[in-house]
């Protein structure tokens, strides 16, 4: 008995092995020849007919045509058989198959037969939302070329056919001008594309969710600032223009919508403009007001900026901010975008701190920028690029200590190109407190010679003395609340308060030590620090891994000293 079982088992293994061998024998090799057609069936039929083709080299066929119009492939059965579906776009003609190696066109033709599509009105929903989907039931629906929704007195609009078979169409309801529309089909009758009769066509209610804005009054608003509209069906608004310029849309709900006033080509000062909303694929619009005041401040304002110190453990490594462009730059951009002149000359851009020695053209080619760095004594310092040769070498663009990854590419003394000085505004001083409040409350609309006059004789700007202005301010000067830890800690110290620093950007003549700091000023601005996360770096007490969040006002045009 055991011997018989063993014999059967051995026979079974041999059979399986034989089958495996046979499977390998019958694997079809891919064809590298052009297709050939021996026959196709049926040779006639309406739209939607599946035509089976027999022939040779059919595995690689990628396109099928009837009378020169491509029709969809239905199934590739083998190298000798495939099928395609007759589409409504084609008409009676020869069949052509194509692969990458060539094509074959039959002598015989496929003859279209034309069935008139019919809609079952009783199965049609009473209403549908414009833009929503609708199921249409009927007969001979494979022959439908288009589904039209037509409001009385208007032209028909084509619906997008999502899916189809011979008895059902799922369509997306198109734009319709009224609350009721007739539903008709177009189809090919063998001679031309015709439409089914409108008189006997069923009607359907169209749910038109028209936005109704309840906001009637609009405040004077700066370009770039947000405006909130309230009402109903606000989510249907697709576009808003202010003075013909398209706005960027923000949060949208059924009852509210936020948009930012676009800059467009508005001039400095107040601009009267229309506000128009668009909806239903921009087929309809409403003018909300003709008297919206979009004002362009004569100042650059950047809100919610964040930069990081020079700690290499900071993943973002974005330390440089230019108040001229409003951009925070990744450290990798320092060489080519932030300060290519400094990178070109390295330490030789200044003869001394804040005393440029490059050409005026080279100096003006670099936008003003500033950065923060932690110092070994434990302070966080805002820096002017040309104030010190020992700062920039400590900024890296990868967490790698090799000199190649330092921004300047060397572990050496490097001056930055632009000259900047800073003056902390003290809230204990009533005059400075008034200026702080204007900055904090976003009320600075202009920085010019009249509003911020420079008094060289008294070394002041708008009455604020700048004799103590410095090329670098430490936290002991601008954030005395920060307590330097006695030892390294991984804890984060967060300070949120309004800190305002006046910044002076100087022209090519610079602002060397011992000079009058009110001379050579090209532009001024205000840095409004709102939050600092103090983080220590690498077992030191230096807050080099800190991040600083701030807003910035910046003068738009150079000082014209003839107006002072």
C-alpha positions as CSV (number, residue, x, y, z in Angstrom):
1,X,0.0,0.0,0.0
2,X,2.8,2.4,1.0
3,X,4.6,1.6,-2.3
4,X,1.4,2.4,-4.3
5,X,1.1,5.7,-2.5
6,X,4.7,6.5,-3.3
7,X,4.2,5.6,-7.0
8,X,1.1,7.9,-7.3
9,X,3.0,10.7,-5.6
10,X,5.9,10.4,-8.0
11,X,3.5,10.3,-11.0
12,X,1.8,13.5,-9.7
13,X,5.2,15.3,-9.3
14,X,6.1,14.3,-12.8
15,X,2.7,15.5,-14.2
16,X,3.1,18.9,-12.5
17,X,6.6,19.2,-13.9
18,X,5.4,18.3,-17.3
19,X,2.6,20.9,-17.1
20,X,5.2,23.5,-16.1
21,X,7.3,22.5,-19.1
22,X,4.3,22.8,-21.4
23,X,3.4,26.3,-19.9
24,X,6.9,27.5,-20.9
25,X,6.4,26.1,-24.4
26,X,3.2,28.1,-25.0
27,X,4.3,31.5,-23.8
28,X,3.4,34.0,-26.7
29,X,6.3,36.1,-27.9
30,X,5.5,39.7,-28.5
31,X,4.9,40.6,-32.1
32,X,7.2,43.0,-33.9
33,X,5.2,43.1,-37.1
34,X,2.4,45.4,-38.4
35,X,-1.1,44.1,-37.7
36,X,-3.1,42.2,-40.3
37,X,-6.9,41.9,-40.5
38,X,-8.5,38.8,-41.9
39,X,-12.1,39.6,-40.9
40,X,-14.3,41.6,-38.5
41,X,-17.8,41.0,-37.2
42,X,-20.4,42.3,-37.2
43,X,-20.0,44.4,-40.3
44,X,-22.7,46.9,-39.4
45,X,-24.4,48.2,-36.3
46,X,-25.3,51.3,-34.3
47,X,-23.1,53.4,-32.0
48,X,-21.9,51.3,-29.1
49,X,-21.5,48.1,-31.1
50,X,-18.5,45.9,-30.1
51,X,-16.7,44.8,-33.3
52,X,-14.5,41.7,-33.0
53,X,-11.4,41.5,-35.3
54,X,-9.5,38.4,-36.2
55,X,-6.1,38.5,-37.9
56,X,-2.4,38.4,-37.0
57,X,0.0,40.5,-34.9
58,X,-2.8,42.1,-32.9
59,X,-1.2,42.1,-29.4
60,X,0.6,45.4,-29.9
61,X,-2.3,47.2,-31.6
62,X,-2.7,50.6,-29.8
63,X,-5.2,52.4,-32.0
64,X,-8.3,51.5,-34.0
65,X,-10.1,53.7,-36.6
66,X,-13.4,53.6,-38.5
67,X,-13.4,55.9,-41.6
68,X,-10.3,57.7,-40.3
69,X,-11.8,58.5,-36.8
70,X,-10.2,56.8,-33.8
71,X,-12.5,54.6,-31.8
72,X,-11.8,53.1,-28.4
73,X,-10.2,49.6,-28.1
74,X,-12.5,47.3,-26.1
75,X,-10.3,44.2,-25.4
76,X,-7.2,42.5,-26.7
77,X,-7.9,38.8,-26.5
78,X,-4.7,37.4,-28.1
79,X,-2.3,38.0,-30.9
80,X,-5.0,36.9,-33.3
81,X,-8.1,38.6,-31.9
82,X,-9.2,42.0,-30.4
83,X,-12.3,44.1,-30.3
84,X,-13.2,47.8,-30.5
85,X,-16.3,49.9,-29.7
86,X,-18.1,51.9,-32.4
87,X,-18.2,55.5,-31.3
88,X,-20.6,58.3,-32.2
89,X,-17.9,60.4,-33.6
90,X,-17.1,58.0,-36.5
91,X,-19.1,57.1,-39.6
92,X,-19.4,54.3,-42.2
93,X,-16.0,53.4,-43.6
94,X,-13.0,51.2,-43.6
95,X,-11.4,49.7,-40.5
96,X,-7.8,50.5,-39.7
97,X,-5.6,49.0,-37.0
98,X,-2.2,50.5,-36.0
99,X,0.7,49.6,-33.8
100,X,4.3,50.9,-33.5
101,X,5.4,48.9,-36.4
102,X,2.8,49.9,-39.0
103,X,-0.9,49.8,-39.8
104,X,-3.5,47.8,-41.8
105,X,-6.6,49.1,-43.5
106,X,-9.4,46.8,-44.6
107,X,-11.1,46.8,-48.0
108,X,-14.4,46.0,-46.4
109,X,-16.3,48.8,-44.6
110,X,-18.2,48.9,-41.3
111,X,-21.6,50.3,-42.0
112,X,-23.2,52.5,-39.3
113,X,-26.9,52.0,-38.6
114,X,-28.6,55.0,-37.0
115,X,-31.0,54.6,-34.1
116,X,-32.9,57.6,-32.9
117,X,-32.2,58.2,-29.2
118,X,-35.2,58.6,-26.9
119,X,-35.5,60.0,-23.4
120,X,-37.9,58.6,-20.8
121,X,-39.3,61.8,-19.4
122,X,-41.1,60.1,-16.5
123,X,-37.8,58.8,-15.2
124,X,-36.1,62.2,-15.2
125,X,-35.6,63.9,-11.9
126,X,-37.8,67.0,-11.2
127,X,-34.7,69.2,-10.7
128,X,-31.0,69.2,-10.6
129,X,-28.3,71.6,-9.4
130,X,-26.3,73.4,-12.0
131,X,-22.9,71.7,-12.0
132,X,-24.3,68.6,-10.3
133,X,-24.8,65.2,-11.9
134,X,-28.1,63.9,-13.4
135,X,-29.1,60.4,-14.6
136,X,-30.9,60.4,-17.9
137,X,-32.7,57.2,-18.9
138,X,-33.9,56.3,-22.4
139,X,-33.4,54.1,-25.5
140,X,-30.6,54.0,-28.1
141,X,-28.5,56.3,-25.9
142,X,-25.2,55.0,-27.3
143,X,-26.0,57.1,-30.4
144,X,-26.2,60.3,-28.5
145,X,-23.5,62.8,-29.6
146,X,-24.5,65.5,-27.1
147,X,-27.0,66.3,-24.3
148,X,-28.4,69.8,-24.4
149,X,-30.0,71.9,-21.7
150,X,-31.9,74.8,-23.2
151,X,-33.7,77.6,-21.3
152,X,-36.5,79.4,-23.0
153,X,-35.3,82.2,-25.3
154,X,-31.6,81.0,-25.1
155,X,-29.2,78.7,-26.9
156,X,-28.7,75.2,-25.6
157,X,-25.7,74.3,-23.5
158,X,-23.8,71.0,-23.7
159,X,-23.7,68.7,-20.7
160,X,-20.5,66.7,-20.0
161,X,-21.3,63.0,-20.4
162,X,-19.6,61.2,-17.5
163,X,-20.7,57.6,-18.2
164,X,-23.0,56.0,-20.8
165,X,-24.6,52.8,-21.9
166,X,-27.5,52.2,-24.3
167,X,-30.1,52.9,-21.7
168,X,-28.5,55.4,-19.3
169,X,-26.4,58.5,-19.4
170,X,-24.8,60.2,-16.3
171,X,-24.3,63.9,-17.2
172,X,-23.0,67.0,-15.5
173,X,-25.6,69.7,-15.7
174,X,-24.2,72.7,-17.6
175,X,-24.7,76.4,-17.2
176,X,-28.3,77.4,-17.8
177,X,-29.7,80.9,-17.8
178,X,-33.1,80.2,-16.1
179,X,-34.7,78.0,-13.5
180,X,-36.2,75.6,-16.1
181,X,-34.7,73.9,-19.2
182,X,-35.6,71.5,-21.9
183,X,-33.4,68.3,-22.2
184,X,-32.7,67.2,-25.8
185,X,-30.2,65.0,-27.6
186,X,-28.1,65.5,-30.7
187,X,-27.3,62.4,-32.8
188,X,-26.0,61.4,-36.3
189,X,-28.8,60.4,-38.6
190,X,-26.4,59.1,-41.3
191,X,-26.2,62.4,-43.1
192,X,-25.7,65.1,-40.4
193,X,-25.9,65.7,-36.7
194,X,-29.5,66.6,-35.7
195,X,-31.4,67.4,-32.5
196,X,-34.4,65.7,-31.1
197,X,-37.6,67.7,-31.1
198,X,-37.8,70.4,-28.4
199,X,-41.6,70.6,-28.4
200,X,-41.9,67.1,-27.0
201,X,-38.7,67.2,-24.9
202,X,-39.1,66.9,-21.1
203,X,-38.4,69.9,-18.8
204,X,-36.3,69.9,-15.7
205,X,-36.0,72.4,-12.9
206,X,-32.5,74.0,-12.6
207,X,-31.3,74.8,-9.1
208,X,-29.2,78.0,-9.6
209,X,-27.4,78.8,-6.4
210,X,-26.8,82.5,-7.1
211,X,-24.5,84.3,-4.6
212,X,-26.2,87.0,-2.7
213,X,-23.7,89.3,-1.0
214,X,-25.1,91.1,2.1
215,X,-22.0,93.2,2.6
216,X,-22.9,96.7,1.4
217,X,-20.2,99.0,2.8
218,X,-16.5,98.7,2.2
219,X,-13.7,100.3,4.1
220,X,-10.7,101.9,2.5
221,X,-8.3,99.0,2.1
222,X,-4.6,98.7,1.2
223,X,-3.6,96.5,-1.7
224,X,-2.5,93.1,-0.3
225,X,-4.9,93.3,2.6
226,X,-7.9,91.0,3.1
227,X,-11.6,91.9,2.6
228,X,-14.3,89.6,3.9
229,X,-17.7,89.3,2.1
230,X,-20.7,87.8,3.8
231,X,-24.0,86.5,2.3
232,X,-25.4,83.2,1.0
233,X,-24.1,80.8,-1.6
234,X,-20.7,82.5,-1.3
235,X,-18.9,79.2,-2.1
236,X,-20.2,79.6,-5.7
237,X,-18.1,82.7,-6.3
238,X,-15.3,81.7,-8.6
239,X,-13.5,85.0,-9.3
240,X,-13.4,88.6,-8.0
241,X,-11.9,91.6,-9.7
242,X,-11.0,94.9,-8.2
243,X,-10.6,97.6,-10.8
244,X,-10.5,94.9,-13.4
245,X,-7.6,93.1,-11.7
246,X,-8.2,89.5,-10.4
247,X,-8.0,89.1,-6.7
248,X,-6.6,86.1,-4.9
249,X,-9.4,84.2,-3.1
250,X,-9.0,82.9,0.4
251,X,-11.2,81.0,2.7
252,X,-14.7,80.2,1.3
253,X,-17.8,78.9,3.0
254,X,-21.5,79.1,2.1
255,X,-21.8,82.3,4.1
256,X,-18.4,84.1,3.7
257,X,-15.5,84.6,1.4
258,X,-12.2,86.3,1.9
259,X,-10.1,87.9,-0.9
260,X,-6.9,90.0,-1.0
261,X,-7.0,93.4,-2.8
262,X,-4.7,92.9,-5.9
263,X,-1.9,95.4,-6.6
264,X,-2.8,95.6,-10.3
265,X,-1.6,98.9,-11.8
266,X,-2.9,101.1,-9.0
267,X,-1.0,104.3,-8.3
268,X,0.3,105.4,-5.0
269,X,-2.5,106.8,-2.8
270,X,-6.2,106.2,-3.1
271,X,-7.7,104.5,-6.2
272,X,-11.5,104.3,-6.8
273,X,-12.4,100.9,-8.3
274,X,-15.3,98.6,-8.9
275,X,-15.6,95.2,-7.2
276,X,-17.2,92.5,-9.4
277,X,-17.9,88.9,-8.5
278,X,-18.1,86.1,-11.1
279,X,-19.9,82.7,-10.9
280,X,-21.3,79.9,-13.0
281,X,-18.1,79.5,-14.9
282,X,-17.9,83.3,-15.2
283,X,-21.1,83.3,-17.3
284,X,-22.7,85.6,-14.8
285,X,-21.4,88.4,-12.6
286,X,-22.5,91.1,-10.2
287,X,-21.0,94.5,-9.5
288,X,-20.9,95.0,-5.7
289,X,-19.7,98.6,-5.8
290,X,-18.2,101.1,-8.1
291,X,-16.6,103.1,-5.3
292,X,-14.2,100.7,-3.5
293,X,-11.1,102.6,-2.3
294,X,-8.0,100.6,-2.8
295,X,-5.0,102.6,-1.5
296,X,-1.4,101.9,-2.3
297,X,0.7,102.9,0.8
298,X,3.8,104.9,0.0
299,X,5.6,102.3,2.0
300,X,6.4,98.6,1.7
301,X,4.8,96.4,4.3
302,X,5.7,92.8,5.0
303,X,3.7,90.9,7.6
304,X,4.4,87.6,9.5
305,X,8.0,87.2,8.3
306,X,10.2,84.6,10.1
307,X,14.0,84.2,10.1
308,X,16.3,81.9,11.9
309,X,19.7,82.3,13.6
310,X,22.9,80.6,12.4
311,X,22.5,77.4,14.3
312,X,23.2,74.4,11.9
313,X,20.6,72.3,13.7
314,X,17.9,74.6,12.3
315,X,16.2,72.6,9.5
316,X,14.9,75.7,7.7
317,X,18.3,77.5,7.4
318,X,16.6,80.6,6.2
319,X,18.3,83.5,7.9
320,X,18.4,86.5,5.5
321,X,15.5,89.0,5.0
322,X,15.4,91.9,2.5
323,X,13.0,94.6,3.4
324,X,13.3,95.7,-0.2
325,X,11.9,92.5,-1.8
326,X,10.0,91.2,1.2
327,X,11.6,87.8,0.9
328,X,13.2,85.5,3.5
329,X,16.1,83.8,1.7
330,X,17.4,80.4,2.4
331,X,21.1,80.5,3.3
332,X,22.0,78.7,0.0
333,X,20.8,81.8,-1.9
334,X,23.3,84.2,-0.1
335,X,26.1,83.8,-2.8
336,X,24.0,84.5,-5.9
337,X,20.8,86.3,-4.8
338,X,21.4,88.0,-1.4
339,X,24.9,89.4,-1.6
340,X,26.9,88.3,-4.8
341,X,29.2,91.4,-4.4
342,X,30.3,90.3,-0.9
343,X,30.8,86.7,-2.2
344,X,32.9,88.1,-5.1
345,X,35.2,90.2,-2.9
346,X,34.8,88.6,0.5
347,X,36.5,90.8,3.1
348,X,37.3,93.5,0.6
349,X,33.9,95.1,0.2
350,X,34.6,97.6,3.1
351,X,37.7,99.5,4.2
352,X,36.3,99.4,7.7
353,X,33.0,98.6,9.4
354,X,30.1,100.3,7.5
355,X,32.5,102.0,5.1
356,X,32.0,100.5,1.6
357,X,34.9,100.5,-0.9
358,X,33.1,98.8,-3.8
359,X,31.8,100.9,-6.7
360,X,28.5,102.8,-6.3
361,X,27.0,100.6,-9.0
362,X,28.1,97.4,-7.3
363,X,26.8,98.7,-3.9
364,X,23.4,99.6,-5.3
365,X,23.1,96.2,-7.1
366,X,22.7,94.5,-3.7
367,X,19.3,94.9,-1.9
368,X,19.5,95.8,1.8
369,X,19.1,92.8,4.1
370,X,19.6,91.9,7.7
371,X,19.9,88.8,9.9
372,X,20.0,87.6,13.5
373,X,22.8,85.6,15.2
374,X,23.5,84.3,18.6
375,X,26.7,85.5,20.2
376,X,28.8,83.5,22.6
377,X,28.0,85.8,25.5
378,X,24.4,84.6,25.2
379,X,22.7,87.4,23.4
380,X,20.7,87.4,20.2
381,X,21.8,90.2,17.9
382,X,20.3,91.9,14.9
383,X,23.1,92.6,12.4
384,X,23.9,95.0,9.7
385,X,25.8,93.0,7.0
386,X,28.7,95.6,6.8
387,X,29.0,96.0,10.5
388,X,31.3,93.1,11.3
389,X,33.6,90.7,9.5
390,X,33.0,87.9,11.9
391,X,29.3,87.1,11.5
392,X,28.6,85.8,7.9
393,X,31.2,83.0,8.1
394,X,29.0,81.4,10.8
395,X,26.0,80.9,8.5
396,X,25.8,77.5,6.7
397,X,23.4,76.2,4.0
398,X,23.8,72.6,5.1
399,X,24.3,71.0,8.5
400,X,27.9,70.3,7.7
401,X,30.9,71.9,9.4
402,X,33.0,71.9,6.2
403,X,34.0,75.4,5.0
404,X,32.5,74.7,1.6
405,X,29.0,74.8,3.3
406,X,29.6,78.2,5.0
407,X,27.7,80.9,3.1
408,X,31.0,82.7,2.1
409,X,32.7,79.4,1.5
410,X,35.6,80.3,3.8
411,X,36.2,80.4,7.5
412,X,37.5,83.9,7.3
413,X,36.5,87.5,7.9
414,X,33.8,88.7,5.5
415,X,31.9,92.0,5.3
416,X,28.4,92.1,3.8
417,X,27.8,94.8,1.2
418,X,24.8,96.9,2.5
419,X,25.3,99.3,5.4
420,X,22.5,99.3,8.0
421,X,22.1,100.8,11.5
422,X,19.4,100.2,14.1
423,X,17.8,102.3,16.8
424,X,15.6,100.6,19.4
425,X,12.4,102.6,20.1
426,X,11.8,102.9,23.9
427,X,8.1,102.7,24.9
428,X,9.0,104.6,28.1
429,X,9.7,107.7,26.0
430,X,6.3,109.3,25.1
431,X,7.4,110.5,21.7
432,X,8.8,107.1,20.8
433,X,5.8,105.4,22.3
434,X,3.5,107.3,19.9
435,X,5.6,106.1,16.9
436,X,5.6,102.5,18.3
437,X,1.8,102.5,18.5
438,X,1.5,103.6,14.9
439,X,3.8,100.8,13.8
440,X,2.1,98.2,16.0
441,X,-1.4,99.3,14.9
442,X,-0.4,99.1,11.2
443,X,-1.0,102.8,10.7
444,X,2.2,103.7,8.8
445,X,1.0,104.5,5.3
446,X,3.9,106.7,4.1
447,X,7.6,107.1,4.9
448,X,8.9,110.2,3.2
449,X,10.7,113.5,3.8
450,X,7.6,115.2,5.2
451,X,6.5,112.5,7.6
452,X,10.0,111.4,8.7
453,X,12.3,114.3,8.2
454,X,16.0,113.8,8.7
455,X,17.7,116.5,10.8
456,X,21.4,116.1,10.2
457,X,22.3,119.0,12.5
458,X,20.6,117.3,15.4
459,X,21.2,113.7,14.3
460,X,17.6,112.7,14.4
461,X,14.7,111.3,12.4
462,X,11.2,112.6,13.0
463,X,12.5,114.0,16.3
464,X,14.0,110.6,17.4
465,X,17.7,111.0,18.2
466,X,19.8,108.4,16.4
467,X,23.2,109.3,17.9
468,X,23.2,105.8,19.6
469,X,22.2,104.0,16.4
470,X,24.3,100.8,16.1
471,X,25.2,98.4,13.3
472,X,24.2,95.5,15.6
473,X,21.7,95.5,18.5
474,X,21.8,92.7,21.2
475,X,18.9,91.5,23.3
476,X,20.1,93.5,26.2
477,X,19.2,96.5,24.1
478,X,15.9,95.4,22.6
479,X,14.6,92.5,24.7
480,X,15.9,92.9,28.3
481,X,13.2,90.4,29.4
482,X,15.4,87.5,28.0
483,X,17.5,86.0,30.8
484,X,20.7,84.4,29.6
485,X,20.8,80.8,31.1
486,X,23.7,79.8,33.3
487,X,24.2,76.6,31.4
488,X,23.1,74.9,28.2
489,X,19.5,73.8,28.1
490,X,17.2,72.2,25.5
491,X,14.2,74.3,26.8
492,X,12.7,76.9,24.5
493,X,12.2,80.4,26.0
494,X,9.3,82.1,24.1
495,X,8.8,85.9,24.4
496,X,5.8,87.5,22.7
497,X,5.7,91.3,22.9
498,X,5.8,94.3,20.6
499,X,9.4,95.3,20.0
500,X,9.9,98.1,17.4
501,X,13.3,98.9,15.9
502,X,14.0,101.7,13.5
503,X,16.4,100.7,10.7
504,X,18.5,103.0,8.6
505,X,19.9,102.0,5.2
506,X,22.8,104.1,4.0
507,X,24.0,105.0,0.5
508,X,27.3,104.2,-1.1
509,X,29.1,106.6,1.3
510,X,28.2,104.4,4.2
511,X,28.1,105.3,7.9
512,X,31.5,104.7,9.4
513,X,32.2,105.0,13.1
514,X,32.6,108.6,14.3
515,X,30.5,110.0,11.5
516,X,27.1,111.7,11.8
517,X,24.6,108.8,11.7
518,X,22.0,111.1,10.1
519,X,24.1,111.6,7.0
520,X,24.0,109.4,3.9
521,X,20.7,107.7,4.8
522,X,19.0,106.3,1.7
523,X,15.9,104.8,3.2
524,X,14.5,103.9,6.6
525,X,12.1,101.3,8.0
526,X,10.6,99.8,11.1
527,X,11.1,96.2,12.3
528,X,8.2,95.1,14.5
529,X,9.2,92.0,16.3
530,X,6.2,90.1,17.7
531,X,7.7,86.7,18.9
532,X,11.1,85.2,19.6
533,X,11.6,81.5,20.3
534,X,15.0,81.5,22.0
535,X,16.9,78.2,21.4
536,X,20.4,77.4,22.4
537,X,22.9,75.7,20.1
538,X,25.3,72.9,20.6
539,X,25.9,72.9,24.3
540,X,26.4,76.6,24.4
541,X,24.4,79.5,25.9
542,X,24.4,81.2,22.5
543,X,20.7,81.4,21.2
544,X,21.9,80.7,17.7
545,X,19.0,78.3,16.9
546,X,16.3,80.9,17.7
547,X,13.6,82.0,15.3
548,X,12.2,85.5,15.1
549,X,8.8,86.5,13.8
550,X,8.3,90.1,12.7
551,X,6.5,92.6,10.5
552,X,8.4,95.2,8.6
553,X,7.6,98.7,7.2
554,X,10.1,99.9,4.6
555,X,10.5,103.2,2.7
556,X,9.4,102.9,-0.9
557,X,11.5,105.6,-2.5
558,X,15.0,107.0,-1.7
559,X,15.1,110.1,0.3
560,X,15.1,113.3,-1.7
561,X,17.2,115.6,0.4
562,X,16.0,118.7,-1.6
563,X,12.6,118.3,0.1
564,X,14.0,118.4,3.6
